[in-house]
Amino acid sequence: MIVHTANPLKALTQKEAIDLFMGRSRSFPGGDFAQTFDLPRDSPLRAGFYQALTGQSVAQVNSYWARLMFTGQTLPPQPLPNEAAMVDLVKHNPNAIGYLGHEPADKGLRVVLVLKDGR
């Protein structure tokens, strides 16, 4: 998981990441507003990310979000078309958090959590 280097967050626990990406929190642990970004619904990397993060299949995650959106409680992370768009957006937005399938080469990004399967 990645953030902008200007973001004061140095590390994130898996529970904190779950809270952000499952809509339970809209703030980083330090209290700053967090904008979560996702990959497309049909992305294999997205499926692997949620499996590693929550232990749920992408179908379970999609169902979870459908219920929350239906009740108007919150909105899911904003989808981006690909990893290049994720890198570009996060490196230009200190409030953004996203994920990649590899360690970023861009010096404008900081890794704050590596999930068990390497995502």
Phi, psi and omega in degrees: 000143188232150172223169175292146180296338177282348178290131181291347180295125179259329180206158182225137174278163179296322179297317178297321178294319177299315180301319179291310187278350177250015172076013180276342180217147176243012183229148171292162180307329179282354178104348179290145178300137180242134173250117181266141180232145188233170173262169183303152182304329183265009182284128176299327178295321177298316179300315179294323179299309182291327176296315180290323183286310189249344186080009181253151174287164178296328177296320178294318179295316179299320179294318177303311181293324179299318178296314181296318180293323179298322181276354178075017184288318183193172179246149179289167174305144181289126180283143174244157187290333184193179181294327178297319177294324178298312179301311183298315182292313184294322181287350177249005184220103181298343179267356185275150171220137180210197181212156178226165177270004182208164176289133183289141176274340184289127181287352177276002183239150176234136174278127180247346178200133173246122180279158189306324182273011175094002180274000000 
